């Protein structure tokens, strides 16, 4: 017989080949495939990061909470204190003033940069094209690149008694206003806030300019057809479209205000008195200078809860609608 496709004749006695059956995966390979399908391979890639995060973030966090319930000098035997350290944080007038200083810095570190960032971003958006726009964005973002220690030193020189700020005031006939801005009890904290606002303004501006570039130009055209001017365009189109970007700016800047340390340490060291002392600086002093590790840990836990109390509502209010 000859096959329909023109192959060689096959006799009755010749053996007919049968197709080979597919081999089943071995018992050892089947669980491995199931594990890979379940995402096991992905966990192997993130395992080093998880280990580092657990070792340098989660473990210190747990130890801080544990130390907050003890009286310990960092060397000797720790004694159980219960909630005494937390009662001290909420009843000691100096510690309450220090927490209040951090809340005041939120105005300068967060609200001022975001408000000015919206204004500057609205102006920059109109000149984002070309080399001039690139230069403007670079200059605005430059304070974020400068180390905070260098920024603190530079502003300490500018705001000193014979600094550039006071020299300019004297040059225009306002010598009576000149003072040691970082050494005066009335102006020290606002002066530190100005430094923080200057540092964070560029970050907020760049984030907001990026968000404005994503807004559909048709929305602005429709607003203009309805007779909207620049101010109405801003409140009707720009501001609602930047809800998520504003949320990011507020989150980053509020955390920077509550966790501030380096700018304060370099510019004023917390003085004069306790006028510019913030929780981060006080935690450092309590733990390493006064050897009150338990009280420092309790203040750190309260600071963490304060950050969450401020940030979580912002995240909830500015979160985009899920489709």
Residue pairs with C-beta under 8 A, 6 or more apart in sequence:
1 9
1 10
1 11
2 8
2 9
3 10
10 16
25 33
64 297
64 300
64 301
65 297
65 301
66 297
67 78
67 293
67 294
67 297
68 85
68 86
68 294
68 297
68 298
68 300
68 301
69 80
69 81
69 82
69 83
69 85
69 294
70 78
70 79
70 80
70 81
70 293
70 294
71 78
71 79
71 80
71 81
71 84
71 85
71 292
71 294
72 78
72 79
72 293
72 294
73 291
73 292
73 293
74 287
74 291
74 293
75 291
78 294
81 294
85 294
85 295
85 297
85 298
86 298
86 301
86 302
88 95
88 295
88 298
89 95
89 295
89 298
89 299
89 302
90 96
90 302
94 274
95 282
95 299
97 274
97 277
98 274
98 277
98 278
98 279
98 282
99 279
99 302
99 303
99 306
101 189
101 274
101 275
101 276
101 277
101 278
102 257
102 258
102 260
102 278
102 279
102 303
102 306
104 189
104 193
105 189
105 192
105 193
105 196
105 257
105 258
105 260
105 278
106 253
106 254
106 257
106 258
106 310
107 193
108 190
108 192
108 193
108 194
108 196
108 197
108 257
109 193
109 196
109 197
109 200
109 253
109 254
109 256
109 257
109 260
110 200
110 249
110 250
110 253
110 254
110 256
110 257
112 193
112 197
112 201
113 197
113 200
113 201
113 203
113 204
113 249
113 253
114 204
114 246
114 249
114 250
114 253
116 197
116 201
116 204
116 205
117 201
117 204
117 205
117 207
117 208
117 249
118 208
118 234
118 238
118 239
118 242
118 246
120 140
120 201
120 205
121 205
121 208
121 209
121 212
122 212
122 234
122 238
124 133
124 136
124 137
124 140
124 205
124 209
125 209
125 212
125 213
127 133
127 136
128 137
128 209
128 213
137 206
137 209
140 201
140 202
140 205
140 206
141 202
141 203
141 205
141 206
142 202
143 151
143 198
143 199
143 200
143 201
143 202
144 199
144 200
144 202
144 203
144 206
146 199
148 199
148 262
148 263
148 266
149 262
149 266
151 195
151 198
151 199
151 263
152 195
152 262
152 263
152 265
152 266
152 267
153 266
155 194
155 195
155 198
155 267
156 182
156 266
156 267
157 163
157 164
158 164
158 165
159 165
159 180
159 181
159 182
159 191
159 267
160 166
160 180
160 182
161 178
161 179
161 180
161 183
165 178
165 181
166 178
166 179
169 175
169 177
169 178
170 178
179 187
181 187
181 188
181 191
182 188
182 191
182 192
182 267
182 268
182 276
183 268
183 271
183 272
184 272
185 272
185 273
185 275
188 268
188 271
188 272
188 275
188 276
189 275
189 276
191 267
192 263
192 264
192 267
192 268
192 276
195 263
195 267
196 256
196 257
196 260
196 263
199 263
200 252
200 253
200 256
203 249
203 252
203 253
204 249
204 253
207 245
207 248
207 249
208 242
208 245
208 246
208 249
210 245
211 241
211 242
211 244
211 245
212 238
212 241
212 242
214 241
215 237
215 238
215 241
219 237
219 241
220 233
220 237
223 232
223 233
223 236
223 237
224 233
228 236
228 237
243 318
243 320
244 318
244 319
244 320
246 318
247 314
247 315
247 317
247 318
247 319
248 318
250 314
250 318
251 311
251 314
251 315
254 307
254 310
254 311
254 314
255 307
255 311
258 279
258 303
258 306
258 307
258 310
259 280
259 303
259 307
260 278
260 280
261 278
261 280
261 281
261 284
264 270
264 276
264 277
264 278
264 280
264 281
265 281
267 276
268 275
268 276
269 281
270 276
270 277
270 278
270 281
270 282
270 285
271 277
279 299
279 300
279 302
279 303
280 303
282 296
282 299
283 296
283 299
283 300
283 303
284 296
286 292
286 293
286 295
286 296
286 299
287 293
287 296
287 297
